Amino acid sequence: MKLMNFLLDTASNLTDTTSQPIEAPWYANVLPFLWIVVLVVVFYLFLYRPQKKQEKEIKEMRDSVEIGDVISTIGGIVGVVVKIKDDMLLIESGADRTKLQIQKRAIQTILSKAGEETEEK
């Protein structure tokens, strides 16, 4: 019975047009900014952070290149590293032992490290 009276009183207060306007709760003004913060955090966690991690791994891979490594370039050239000077590499490619000078940033993958045995079929 008390519950019914409470509900009826609450309903009559809501329909009463002579009372003061209902104030919005304190968090109503903060909520839009909170959504912006949540979106920034989501973008950081799912886009920016993994990209930076991948860039760091690629940089470490390119910095670990040594003479004798077999590498593949972004352009698809496969060759053996003959000389390293700063950010430039001299690679030897193909049966005719063609030498090419490339930049370290052109390395896509290291196919085998110097001294490792490769599987040939």
C-alpha positions, 0 to 999 in steps of 0.5 A: 500500500505504501508503495502504491501511494509513493508511486501515485505521489511521484506520478502526480509530481511529474505531471504538476506543471506549477512546480519548478523545472526539474534540474538535470543531474550533475553528470549530464554536463559531463557525459558528452566530454566523457564520450570524447575521452572514451573515444580517444582511449579506444583510438589509442589502444586499437589504432595508434599503439599497435601501429607504433609497436609494429614500426618499432619491430620493423626498425629493430629488424632493419637495424639487425641486418648483418653482412651475409644476411639474405634479404628481400626488398620492398620491390621484391629483389632478393639478395645477400648483404655484402656491405653496410654503411650507415643507412645504405646497403650493398647487396648481391643478387642473382646468378650473375652477381649483380650488385645493388645499393639500397637503403635500409628502409627498403628492406621488407624481410630478412629471409635468413641470417648469416651463417644459418643453413637454408632449406633447399629443395 
